[in-house]
Structures are given as structure tokens and as C-alpha cells.
Amino acid sequence: MRRLGFVLCLAIACAGSQKKSEAAAPPAATAATPAGVNGRRLMVVGINDTHGALLSIPPPKWVSSITKSDIGGADWFAGWVNAIRADYKAKGGEVVVLDAGDEFQGTLISNEFRGRSVTEVYNAIGLTASAIGNHEFDFGLPVLLERIAQAKYAVLAANIFNKGAKTRPGWAKPSVLIDQGGIKIGIIGLATRETPLTTNPINIEGLDFADGGPVAAQEADALHAKGATVVLITAHAGPYPPDNEIQHIAEAVKGRVDAIVSGHHHTAYASIDSGIPVVQSGAKLQSFSTIELTLDDTNHVRQFAVDADATPKQGGPQAILHMYNGQPATFRGQKVEPDGKVSAILRDYPRRAVLGLVLMASQAFFYNAIFFSYALVLTRFYQVPSGDIGWYMLPFALGNFLGPLLLGHLFDTLGRKPMIAFTYAISGVLLVIVGYLFRQDMVDAATLTACWSGIFFFASAAASAAYLTVSESFPLEARALAIAFFYAIGTAIGGVASPWLFGMLVGTGERGEVFLGYLFGAGLMIAAAVVELLIGVKAERQPLESVARPISAVEG
């Protein structure tokens, strides 16, 4: 019911906003319109709560009536921004792009790279400024400082203070004053007061989060004193009760601030609070909000329009559409196309995450399918006394040792991709052959052990290559974490499922049932070989920093 109430309030507020806009439409700007001419327009594009969701998704229900294509994706959002910038440039206007926080935390791509992927994409888009959300602290303060250093945009937090003091930490920049085409624009960033309740307290030890309203009002006055004619807020604070945090902020800055981009509550919100247009566009980069400001001849705001001409619903956020009713998406006649630079960035992150997951999970299943179930096979099918099992394990250790030792140099001379693909594929093929011999009862315990030792000569090199791939594919600072992460995920998938499955199969006492399990494990290894050939990383004889740029590297 609470959510329904907000939807109704949203509809009423948006309708009022649009009516105001239509009743006092300004004269159209021209390409020759200079700064300081009555009627010039400034577009504020707002996003919030991306949570690492940089990739497109199938169309959800709320846009299914107007498109059957994917929506969202950072490259398509960049394409929309490019179209908006082109339109405003042609008409003498300007565009700023604000993010209201919670850029990180929520997807494999973002989590594994600790937000670096999001910041790199935002840099490519040309973000103007962002607020600090509560989830920006999830990887710890040192990582947040790395992201702030990496960002080419202003990362702002006016209401974060040293605990028990009125001073801010050095990294907490309260605001920024920019000159956008001759317009002096002040931008203030705010974090939510709820941050201590919504992130690990250890990560914010020594920090206080003050009420955003009074701090923003003071900062707005300072920006005006420095010459700002337009003042904006990007705030990781939402509209929901009981706190109604963004409404209280708007009330505190009434008459001082011209527009607010909010976040935190993952809702579609477009309202006029205390005379100030306030927007929020949902979450996970599926849509964005717009506030069009019309300026007078002194570059002060005389009028605004909230989410005008948006689809699927005017007055709501603009869906990041790829297609609209079967036609390419456009913005005021400008065709929207995915941004090539952002697309190139996105290709690396998900591919390497998928590659690491596939290689680790398949080898974990393979090892557990044979090694950790072999004692059951020996006792159940060959009546080997439990006291003698250890002797049969020694050849496994020999094969595991000799494989990486004798094959390792080939991963550098012949190359990573061919050797990883070969060792995975040959392990799978040999498992099919030996599994068939087992099914037909054509091998005794000693012969089967010799066969497994031969298979693990190649499989051990393959498993070592999986760890090598993960360590090389991710930034220097994240390599230990990457290995631990993918080992944990791979073990959860292969290391848990495989013993459970083979325990049941061996328990049937049927060789054919066990053979089916071997076939499945072989299939995973062969599939991993194909994945390696398709998206593997050519890392041989290259400096590791050139294969995966360090997280701390800051683009010039």
C-alpha cells in the first residue's frame, strides 16, 4: 500500500510539473544562442543506484508494450547521453550528468573489480558528478579512495564529517563549481543519514553522517557567493517515509537550489518538493531522469520541466530503450546508438568473469568426480580393502605433480589459449574413454588407477591453468581476492555438486550410472575448452599490468 501511495503521488506531481511546463513554454533556442541569453536551456540527466548493472537486460513488464528488445546497459545509456548532448549543442544548450550514489555492489562484474568497472564506464560516459552512496563503503574505505582517485568526475559528500568534529575527511569533497558553456553551476553531493545502518560499521568507523539539509543550504550559499547562477544537488537520499529524507533536504534548501537528483530508494520519483524539482529513476541503469532548466539572461533558472517527453510514460523516467515500437530509439530526432568506447570497456569485464567461473567450476567438478569418489569406486566395484586405498592414491599424486612440471612451459611457448583448451579437452575426451572401459568392466583396479593417473597428468595442468587465468585476468590488487572468490564459487558449484552426485551414482551399484556422471564431467571440461578458445586471454610473455591494468592506475 505504501508503494501504491507513492505511485499516486508521483502521477499527481508529474502531471502538475508538466502542466507548469506547457503553460509557460520558453522560446526555442538556436545554435547561435550564447551564454546569458534569455531562453537558454540546461539539461540535467540523473541516474541512481546502478549497483554495477552495466549490461542490458530483457525488457521488463513496465516497457513490454513498447519494445521487445533489451533495455538498459551502460553503452546504451551513453548513447542516449550522446544524443541528448548533440541535440542541446545544436540548440546552444548544455548538459550535465549526475549520479546519486550506490554505483557499486550488486553484480559479479562490479564486485570482483571492486567498483573499478563502473568508474571506468562513468569516465567514458563523461559523468559530471556523483554522490557517495552507502554501498560505496562496502569494499572498505581504501577501495573507495581508489575509486575517487580513478574518477574523472567529482565525487561529492558534503555531510560526511570526522566523528565528533565539524571537519570533513580530506577525501570528502562537499561541492564543485564548474563552468559549463559559460554557465556557472554549483553541484553539492550528499550521503544518506542511514549509511551507518546500511553498511558494515567497520567500514565507516570514525565518520559521522549529518543531516543533509542544513549542510546543503550552507554549501549552496557558499556556491552562490562564488558566482554560481545554478545550484544542483545529487543526493543518495530517498522520499519514503518515515524519514522522507529528500523532502526535508528540499525544504532546507528552498530558494537556494534549482534541482535535485536523488537515490537510495530504487523508485521512480518525479516531484516538486518545496518548489524544487526532484527526480529518482529507479535502479540498475534501466532508465534515467531529466530536469530541463530554462535560464534567463543572467543564467538564473526561470523555469523547469521534469521528465518531459519521456517513454514509456511522460512525467516518469526515460527507459533506456534500444528500440521503440520496432524502430530505433531516438531523442528529439537524434538516433540513439550504443557508445562504442563504453561497449569496448564492457566486453572485457563480463567475458573475464565468465571465463574464470567456467574454468574453475568445471575443473572442480572434474576433480571431485574422479579423485574424491575413487575410494567409493574401489570398495564398491573392486572390493579393495579400505586399508589399501592409500596405495591407489599415490599414482594420482604422481600424475598431478608431473603434469604442470612437464607441460607448464608450453603455456608460455605455445600460448595460453591453445594449451588451456587442449588440456581441458583432452582430459574430457580421456574421461569418456576410460569411463566407457569402466562401464564395460574392461579394466581392473590397478589398470583403472593407471588410467586416472594419465588423465590427471593433463587435468592437473588444466586446473593450474584455471588459477593462472584468474590471477592474470584481474587487476594486481584483486588477484588474491579473485582466486579466492572464483575458487569459492567454483567449489560451491563443482566441489559440492560432484561428491553429492557421485555418492548417489556409486550407491546404485550400477557401472552405467557412474559412467553417466563421468560423461557429464567430461562434457563440462570440453565445454570449458570451447569457452577458452572463444574468450580466453592471450597473456603469454606479457607484463601482467598490460593484461589487466592495476585498480590503482588513474587514467590521465
C-alpha positions as CSV (number, residue, x, y, z in Angstrom):
1,M,0.0,0.0,0.0
2,R,2.8,2.4,0.8
3,R,4.3,1.8,-2.7
4,L,0.9,2.4,-4.3
5,G,0.5,5.7,-2.4
6,F,3.8,6.8,-3.8
7,V,2.9,5.9,-7.3
8,L,-0.3,8.0,-7.0
9,C,1.6,10.9,-5.5
10,L,4.1,10.5,-8.3
11,A,1.5,10.7,-11.0
12,I,-0.1,13.8,-9.5
13,A,3.2,15.6,-9.0
14,C,4.4,14.8,-12.5
15,A,1.1,16.0,-14.0
16,G,1.5,19.3,-12.2
17,S,5.1,19.6,-13.3
18,Q,4.1,19.0,-17.0
19,K,1.2,21.5,-16.8
20,K,3.5,24.2,-15.5
21,S,6.0,23.5,-18.2
22,E,3.4,23.6,-21.0
23,A,1.8,26.8,-19.7
24,A,5.0,28.8,-19.9
25,A,7.0,27.3,-22.8
26,P,10.1,29.3,-23.5
27,P,11.1,30.4,-27.0
28,A,13.2,27.8,-28.8
29,A,17.0,28.3,-28.6
30,T,19.1,28.5,-31.7
31,A,22.6,27.2,-32.5
32,A,23.9,30.8,-32.1
33,T,22.4,31.3,-28.6
34,P,25.3,32.4,-26.3
35,A,25.5,32.2,-22.5
36,G,23.4,34.9,-20.9
37,V,20.6,35.0,-23.4
38,N,17.1,34.5,-22.2
39,G,15.7,31.1,-23.0
40,R,18.9,29.1,-23.0
41,R,18.4,25.6,-21.6
42,L,20.4,23.3,-19.3
43,M,19.5,19.6,-19.2
44,V,20.2,17.7,-16.0
45,V,20.4,13.9,-16.7
46,G,20.1,11.9,-13.5
47,I,20.8,8.2,-12.7
48,N,21.0,6.4,-9.3
49,D,21.6,3.1,-7.7
50,T,23.4,1.5,-10.7
51,H,24.7,-1.3,-8.4
52,G,27.2,-2.5,-11.0
53,A,24.4,-3.3,-13.5
54,L,26.3,-2.3,-16.6
55,L,24.8,-4.8,-19.1
56,S,21.5,-4.8,-21.0
57,I,18.6,-7.0,-19.8
58,P,15.4,-8.4,-21.4
59,P,12.5,-5.9,-21.3
60,P,10.6,-6.0,-18.0
61,K,6.9,-5.7,-17.9
62,W,6.8,-1.9,-17.5
63,V,8.2,-1.4,-21.0
64,S,7.0,-4.6,-22.7
65,S,4.2,-2.8,-24.5
66,I,6.6,-0.6,-26.4
67,T,9.6,-2.8,-27.0
68,K,10.6,-6.4,-27.4
69,S,14.3,-5.6,-27.4
70,D,16.7,-5.5,-24.5
71,I,16.8,-2.3,-22.4
72,G,19.4,-0.7,-20.2
73,G,23.1,-1.2,-20.4
74,A,25.8,1.4,-19.9
75,D,26.7,1.6,-23.5
76,W,23.1,2.4,-24.4
77,F,22.8,4.9,-21.6
78,A,26.0,6.5,-23.0
79,G,24.3,6.5,-26.4
80,W,21.3,8.3,-25.0
81,V,23.5,10.9,-23.3
82,N,25.4,11.4,-26.7
83,A,22.0,12.0,-28.4
84,I,20.9,14.5,-25.7
85,R,24.3,16.3,-25.9
86,A,24.1,16.5,-29.7
87,D,20.5,18.0,-29.5
88,Y,21.5,20.5,-26.9
89,K,24.7,21.5,-28.6
90,A,22.8,22.2,-31.8
91,K,20.4,24.5,-29.9
92,G,23.0,26.3,-27.9
93,G,22.2,24.4,-24.7
94,E,24.3,22.5,-22.1
95,V,24.1,19.1,-20.4
96,V,25.2,17.8,-17.1
97,V,25.0,14.1,-16.0
98,L,24.7,13.4,-12.3
99,D,24.7,10.1,-10.3
100,A,23.0,9.9,-6.9
101,G,25.1,7.1,-5.5
102,D,25.3,3.4,-5.0
103,E,27.4,2.9,-8.1
104,F,28.9,-0.4,-6.9
105,Q,27.9,-3.6,-5.2
106,G,25.4,-5.9,-6.8
107,T,26.9,-7.8,-9.8
108,L,29.8,-10.1,-10.4
109,I,31.4,-7.6,-12.7
110,S,31.3,-4.8,-10.1
111,N,32.0,-6.9,-7.1
112,E,35.0,-8.7,-8.5
113,F,36.6,-5.5,-9.7
114,R,35.5,-3.6,-6.5
115,G,33.7,-0.9,-8.5
116,R,36.5,-0.2,-10.9
117,S,34.4,-1.3,-13.9
118,V,31.6,1.2,-13.0
119,T,34.0,4.1,-12.5
120,E,35.8,3.3,-15.8
121,V,32.4,3.3,-17.6
122,Y,31.3,6.5,-15.9
123,N,34.6,8.2,-17.0
124,A,33.9,7.1,-20.6
125,I,30.3,8.5,-20.4
126,G,31.5,11.8,-19.2
127,L,29.7,11.9,-15.9
128,T,29.8,15.4,-14.3
129,A,29.5,14.4,-10.6
130,S,28.2,11.7,-8.2
131,A,27.2,11.4,-4.6
132,I,28.6,8.8,-2.3
133,G,26.0,6.0,-1.5
134,N,26.1,3.7,1.5
135,H,27.2,0.8,-0.7
136,E,30.3,2.7,-1.9
137,F,31.7,1.8,1.5
138,D,31.1,-2.0,1.1
139,F,34.6,-2.8,-0.1
140,G,36.2,-0.7,2.6
141,L,37.4,2.9,2.7
142,P,40.7,2.3,1.0
143,V,38.9,0.9,-2.1
144,L,36.5,3.9,-2.1
145,L,39.6,6.2,-2.1
146,E,40.9,4.3,-5.1
147,R,37.6,4.8,-6.9
148,I,37.7,8.6,-6.0
149,A,41.2,8.8,-7.4
150,Q,40.2,6.9,-10.6
151,A,37.1,9.1,-11.2
152,K,37.4,11.9,-13.7
153,Y,34.2,13.3,-12.3
154,A,33.6,14.9,-8.9
155,V,32.7,12.5,-6.1
156,L,30.9,14.6,-3.5
157,A,29.9,14.2,0.1
158,A,29.1,17.4,1.9
159,N,27.5,15.8,5.0
160,I,30.3,13.3,5.9
161,F,32.4,14.5,8.8
162,N,35.1,13.2,11.1
163,K,33.4,11.6,14.1
164,G,32.6,14.1,16.8
165,A,34.1,17.0,14.8
166,K,32.9,19.7,12.4
167,T,35.7,18.9,9.9
168,R,35.5,16.7,6.9
169,P,38.0,14.0,6.0
170,G,40.2,15.1,3.2
171,W,38.5,12.9,0.6
172,A,35.0,14.2,1.4
173,K,34.7,17.0,-1.1
174,P,31.4,18.9,-0.4
175,S,30.8,20.5,-3.7
176,V,32.2,21.6,-7.0
177,L,31.8,24.7,-9.1
178,I,32.0,24.2,-12.9
179,D,31.8,26.4,-15.9
180,Q,29.5,24.7,-18.4
181,G,29.5,26.7,-21.6
182,G,29.6,29.9,-19.7
183,I,27.1,28.8,-17.1
184,K,28.5,28.8,-13.5
185,I,27.0,25.6,-12.0
186,G,27.5,24.6,-8.4
187,I,26.9,20.9,-7.5
188,I,26.5,19.6,-4.0
189,G,26.8,15.9,-3.0
190,L,25.0,14.3,0.0
191,A,25.1,10.8,1.5
192,T,22.1,9.3,3.3
193,R,22.0,9.6,7.1
194,E,21.1,5.9,7.1
195,T,24.6,4.9,6.0
196,P,25.6,3.7,9.5
197,L,22.6,1.3,9.4
198,T,23.1,0.1,5.8
199,T,26.8,-0.8,5.5
200,N,29.3,-2.5,7.7
201,P,30.1,-0.3,10.7
202,I,33.7,-1.2,10.5
203,N,34.0,0.4,7.0
204,I,32.7,3.8,8.3
205,E,34.5,3.8,11.7
206,G,35.4,7.4,12.6
207,L,32.8,9.0,10.4
208,D,29.6,10.9,11.1
209,F,26.7,11.4,8.7
210,A,24.9,14.7,9.4
211,D,21.5,15.9,8.3
212,G,21.9,16.8,4.6
213,G,19.5,19.8,4.5
214,P,21.3,22.3,6.7
215,V,24.7,21.3,5.3
216,A,23.5,21.7,1.7
217,A,21.9,25.1,2.5
218,Q,25.2,26.4,3.8
219,E,27.1,24.9,0.9
220,A,24.6,26.4,-1.6
221,D,25.1,29.9,-0.1
222,A,28.9,29.5,-0.5
223,L,28.5,28.5,-4.1
224,H,26.3,31.5,-4.8
225,A,28.9,33.7,-3.2
226,K,31.5,32.2,-5.6
227,G,29.3,33.2,-8.6
228,A,27.2,30.1,-9.2
229,T,23.9,31.0,-11.0
230,V,22.6,27.4,-11.0
231,V,23.0,25.1,-8.0
232,L,22.2,21.4,-8.1
233,I,22.2,18.6,-5.6
234,T,22.9,14.9,-6.2
235,A,21.9,13.1,-3.0
236,H,21.8,9.5,-2.0
237,A,18.6,10.1,-0.1
238,G,15.1,9.0,-1.0
239,P,11.4,10.0,-0.5
240,Y,10.0,7.1,1.5
241,P,8.5,7.6,5.0
242,P,9.0,7.7,7.8
243,D,12.1,9.8,7.2
244,N,11.1,11.5,3.9
245,E,14.8,12.4,3.8
246,I,14.9,14.0,0.3
247,Q,11.8,16.1,1.1
248,H,13.4,17.5,4.2
249,I,16.6,18.3,2.2
250,A,14.5,20.2,-0.4
251,E,12.7,22.1,2.4
252,A,16.0,23.2,3.9
253,V,17.5,24.5,0.6
254,K,14.3,26.1,-0.7
255,G,15.2,29.2,-2.7
256,R,18.9,28.2,-2.8
257,V,18.9,25.1,-5.0
258,D,17.4,24.7,-8.5
259,A,17.1,20.9,-8.9
260,I,17.8,17.6,-7.1
261,V,18.8,14.2,-8.3
262,S,18.0,11.6,-5.6
263,G,18.7,8.0,-5.0
264,H,18.7,5.2,-2.4
265,H,15.0,4.0,-2.6
266,H,15.2,2.4,-6.0
267,T,11.9,4.1,-7.0
268,A,10.6,6.2,-9.9
269,Y,10.0,9.6,-8.4
270,A,9.4,13.0,-10.0
271,S,8.0,15.7,-7.8
272,I,8.1,19.4,-6.9
273,D,9.2,19.5,-3.3
274,S,9.4,22.9,-1.7
275,G,9.3,24.4,-5.2
276,I,12.4,22.3,-6.3
277,P,12.1,19.6,-9.0
278,V,13.3,16.3,-7.5
279,V,13.8,13.1,-9.5
280,Q,14.8,9.5,-9.0
281,S,14.9,7.0,-11.8
282,G,14.6,3.5,-10.3
283,A,17.7,1.4,-10.2
284,K,20.2,-0.7,-12.1
285,L,20.6,1.6,-15.1
286,Q,17.3,0.6,-16.7
287,S,16.2,4.3,-17.0
288,F,17.2,7.8,-16.3
289,S,15.5,11.1,-15.3
290,T,15.7,14.5,-16.8
291,I,15.2,18.0,-15.5
292,E,15.3,20.7,-18.2
293,L,16.1,24.1,-16.8
294,T,15.4,27.2,-18.8
295,L,17.6,30.2,-18.0
296,D,17.1,33.9,-18.1
297,D,19.6,36.4,-19.5
298,T,21.7,36.3,-16.2
299,N,21.9,32.4,-16.4
300,H,19.5,32.0,-13.5
301,V,16.7,29.4,-13.7
302,R,13.3,30.9,-14.6
303,Q,11.5,27.6,-15.5
304,F,11.9,23.9,-15.4
305,A,10.3,20.7,-16.9
306,V,10.6,17.3,-15.2
307,D,10.9,14.1,-17.3
308,A,9.3,15.8,-20.3
309,D,8.6,13.6,-23.4
310,A,9.7,10.5,-21.6
311,T,8.8,7.0,-22.6
312,P,7.0,4.8,-21.7
313,K,5.2,7.4,-19.7
314,Q,5.6,11.2,-19.8
315,G,6.4,12.5,-16.4
316,G,8.2,9.3,-15.5
317,P,11.8,8.3,-16.0
318,Q,13.0,7.6,-19.6
319,A,13.6,3.9,-20.2
320,I,17.0,3.2,-21.7
321,L,15.4,1.8,-24.9
322,H,17.3,0.2,-27.7
323,M,14.2,0.0,-29.9
324,Y,10.8,1.8,-29.7
325,N,7.8,0.2,-31.3
326,G,10.0,-1.7,-33.7
327,Q,12.1,1.4,-34.7
328,P,15.5,2.6,-33.4
329,A,15.2,4.7,-30.3
330,T,15.6,8.5,-30.8
331,F,15.8,11.6,-28.7
332,R,14.1,14.6,-30.4
333,G,15.1,13.3,-33.8
334,Q,18.6,12.2,-32.7
335,K,19.2,8.5,-33.3
336,V,20.3,6.6,-30.2
337,E,23.2,4.1,-30.8
338,P,25.3,2.3,-28.2
339,D,28.6,4.1,-27.4
340,G,31.5,2.3,-29.0
341,K,34.0,3.2,-26.3
342,V,31.8,2.0,-23.5
343,S,30.9,-1.2,-25.4
344,A,34.6,-1.9,-25.7
345,I,35.0,-1.5,-22.0
346,L,32.1,-3.8,-21.2
347,R,33.3,-6.6,-23.4
348,D,36.4,-7.3,-21.2
349,Y,34.7,-7.3,-17.7
350,P,31.9,-9.9,-18.2
351,R,34.0,-12.1,-20.5
352,R,36.8,-12.5,-18.0
353,A,34.4,-13.1,-15.2
354,V,32.6,-15.8,-17.2
355,L,35.9,-17.4,-18.3
356,G,37.2,-17.6,-14.7
357,L,33.9,-19.1,-13.4
358,V,33.7,-21.7,-16.2
359,L,37.3,-22.8,-15.9
360,M,37.2,-23.1,-12.1
361,A,33.8,-24.7,-11.8
362,S,34.5,-27.4,-14.5
363,Q,37.8,-28.4,-13.1
364,A,36.4,-28.5,-9.6
365,F,33.6,-30.9,-10.7
366,F,36.1,-33.0,-12.7
367,Y,38.5,-33.4,-9.8
368,N,35.7,-34.3,-7.4
369,A,34.1,-36.7,-10.0
370,I,37.2,-38.9,-10.1
371,F,39.6,-38.2,-7.2
372,F,37.2,-37.8,-4.3
373,S,34.9,-40.6,-5.4
374,Y,37.6,-43.1,-6.2
375,A,37.7,-44.7,-2.8
376,L,34.0,-45.4,-3.1
377,V,34.5,-46.9,-6.6
378,L,37.4,-49.1,-5.4
379,T,35.5,-50.5,-2.4
380,R,32.1,-50.9,-4.2
381,F,33.2,-52.2,-7.6
382,Y,36.6,-53.8,-6.9
383,Q,36.3,-54.8,-3.3
384,V,39.6,-53.2,-2.4
385,P,40.0,-53.2,1.4
386,S,39.8,-49.7,2.9
387,G,43.3,-50.1,4.4
388,D,44.8,-50.4,0.9
389,I,43.1,-47.3,-0.6
390,G,46.0,-45.1,0.0
391,W,48.3,-47.1,-2.3
392,Y,45.9,-46.5,-5.1
393,M,46.0,-42.7,-4.5
394,L,49.8,-42.4,-4.9
395,P,49.7,-42.6,-8.7
396,F,47.2,-39.7,-8.6
397,A,49.8,-37.6,-6.8
398,L,52.4,-38.6,-9.4
399,G,50.2,-37.5,-12.3
400,N,49.3,-34.3,-10.6
401,F,52.9,-33.5,-10.0
402,L,54.3,-34.4,-13.4
403,G,51.6,-32.6,-15.4
404,P,52.3,-29.0,-14.5
405,L,56.0,-29.7,-14.3
406,L,56.4,-31.1,-17.8
407,L,53.6,-29.2,-19.6
408,G,54.0,-25.8,-17.8
409,H,56.5,-24.2,-20.2
410,L,54.2,-24.9,-23.2
411,F,51.7,-22.4,-21.8
412,D,54.3,-19.7,-22.4
413,T,55.8,-21.0,-25.7
414,L,52.7,-22.3,-27.5
415,G,50.4,-19.9,-25.7
416,R,47.7,-19.8,-23.0
417,K,44.6,-20.3,-25.2
418,P,45.7,-23.4,-27.2
419,M,47.3,-25.1,-24.2
420,I,44.4,-24.4,-21.8
421,A,41.9,-25.5,-24.4
422,F,44.0,-28.6,-25.2
423,T,44.4,-29.8,-21.6
424,Y,40.8,-29.3,-20.8
425,A,39.6,-31.0,-24.0
426,I,42.0,-34.0,-23.7
427,S,41.0,-34.5,-20.1
428,G,37.4,-34.7,-21.1
429,V,38.0,-37.0,-24.0
430,L,40.1,-39.4,-22.0
431,L,37.5,-39.4,-19.2
432,V,34.9,-40.6,-21.8
433,I,37.2,-43.4,-23.0
434,V,38.2,-44.6,-19.6
435,G,34.7,-44.2,-18.3
436,Y,33.5,-46.4,-21.1
437,L,36.1,-49.1,-20.3
438,F,34.9,-48.9,-16.6
439,R,31.3,-49.3,-17.7
440,Q,32.2,-52.4,-19.8
441,D,34.2,-53.9,-16.9
442,M,37.3,-54.0,-19.1
443,V,39.8,-52.6,-16.5
444,D,40.8,-53.9,-13.1
445,A,41.6,-51.6,-10.1
446,A,45.3,-51.3,-11.0
447,T,44.7,-50.5,-14.7
448,L,41.9,-48.0,-13.8
449,T,44.3,-46.3,-11.4
450,A,47.0,-46.0,-14.1
451,C,44.4,-44.6,-16.5
452,W,43.3,-42.0,-13.9
453,S,46.9,-41.0,-13.3
454,G,47.4,-40.4,-17.0
455,I,44.2,-38.3,-17.2
456,F,45.3,-36.2,-14.3
457,F,48.7,-35.6,-16.0
458,F,46.7,-33.3,-18.3
459,A,43.9,-32.4,-15.9
460,S,46.3,-31.1,-13.2
461,A,47.9,-28.7,-15.8
462,A,44.3,-27.6,-16.8
463,A,43.4,-26.9,-13.2
464,S,46.6,-25.0,-12.6
465,A,45.8,-23.0,-15.8
466,A,42.4,-22.1,-14.3
467,Y,44.1,-20.5,-11.3
468,L,46.6,-18.9,-13.7
469,T,43.9,-17.4,-15.8
470,V,42.0,-15.9,-12.9
471,S,45.2,-14.4,-11.4
472,E,46.3,-12.9,-14.8
473,S,42.8,-11.7,-15.9
474,F,42.2,-9.4,-12.9
475,P,44.0,-6.4,-11.6
476,L,47.1,-6.8,-9.4
477,E,45.4,-5.6,-6.3
478,A,42.5,-8.0,-6.7
479,R,44.4,-11.2,-7.8
480,A,44.4,-12.9,-4.4
481,L,40.8,-11.9,-3.9
482,A,39.9,-13.1,-7.4
483,I,41.5,-16.5,-6.9
484,A,39.7,-16.9,-3.5
485,F,36.4,-15.7,-5.0
486,F,36.4,-18.0,-8.0
487,Y,37.7,-20.9,-6.0
488,A,34.9,-20.5,-3.6
489,I,32.3,-20.2,-6.4
490,G,33.8,-23.0,-8.4
491,T,34.0,-25.2,-5.4
492,A,30.4,-24.4,-4.5
493,I,29.3,-25.4,-8.0
494,G,31.6,-28.3,-8.7
495,G,33.1,-29.3,-5.4
496,V,29.7,-29.7,-3.7
497,A,27.6,-31.0,-6.5
498,S,30.1,-33.6,-7.7
499,P,30.6,-35.6,-4.5
500,W,26.8,-35.5,-3.9
501,L,26.1,-36.7,-7.4
502,F,28.7,-39.4,-7.5
503,G,27.8,-40.6,-4.0
504,M,24.3,-41.3,-5.3
505,L,25.6,-42.9,-8.6
506,V,28.1,-45.1,-6.9
507,G,25.5,-46.1,-4.3
508,T,23.3,-47.6,-7.1
509,G,26.0,-50.2,-7.7
510,E,25.5,-49.7,-11.4
511,R,28.5,-49.0,-13.6
512,G,26.3,-47.5,-16.2
513,E,25.0,-44.9,-13.8
514,V,28.5,-43.9,-12.7
515,F,29.5,-43.7,-16.4
516,L,26.7,-41.1,-17.0
517,G,28.3,-39.0,-14.3
518,Y,31.7,-39.3,-16.0
519,L,30.1,-38.2,-19.2
520,F,28.7,-35.1,-17.6
521,G,32.1,-34.2,-16.1
522,A,33.8,-34.8,-19.5
523,G,31.2,-32.6,-21.1
524,L,32.0,-29.7,-18.7
525,M,35.7,-29.9,-19.4
526,I,35.1,-30.0,-23.2
527,A,32.7,-27.0,-22.9
528,A,35.3,-25.1,-20.9
529,A,37.8,-25.8,-23.7
530,V,35.5,-24.2,-26.2
531,V,34.9,-21.2,-23.9
532,E,38.6,-20.8,-23.6
533,L,39.1,-20.8,-27.3
534,L,36.3,-18.2,-27.7
535,I,37.1,-15.7,-24.9
536,G,40.4,-16.8,-23.4
537,V,43.1,-14.2,-22.6
538,K,46.4,-14.2,-24.5
539,A,48.6,-13.4,-21.6
540,E,51.8,-15.3,-22.5
541,R,55.1,-13.4,-22.4
542,Q,53.3,-10.1,-21.4
543,P,53.7,-8.0,-18.3
544,L,50.8,-8.7,-16.0
545,E,49.9,-5.0,-15.8
546,S,49.3,-4.9,-19.6
547,V,47.0,-7.9,-19.4
548,A,44.9,-6.4,-16.6
549,R,45.5,-2.7,-15.7
550,P,46.0,-2.2,-11.9
551,I,43.0,-0.9,-10.0
552,S,45.1,2.0,-8.7
553,A,46.0,3.1,-12.2
554,V,44.5,6.5,-12.9
555,E,43.9,7.5,-16.5
556,G,45.5,10.7,-17.5
